[in-house]
């Protein structure tokens, strides 16, 4: 299953309810599961973003749907990208002219 990396920033609402983060993570796991994706890992980080989220989803549509569903709750804004494994990188580079 393809892997996606989502970089997330908390909104004002998300920061205002910082104590609710553990429950929101649990809710996100359930939401992703309902949509056919898996929240594999989530990291609270320092710097430009507040979270790095690792997601498995069967395709780009499902990953995008999951990211939009979580963002629509109003606590985070996300930037999601497809992550390629070493084997996939070899295939991509191997096809270069």
Secondary structure, 3 states (H helix, E strand, C coil): CEEEEEEEEECHHHHHCHHHHHHHHHHHHHHHHHCCEEEEEEEECCCCCCEEEEEEECCHHHHHHHHHHHHCCCCEEEEEEEECCHHHHHHHHHCCC
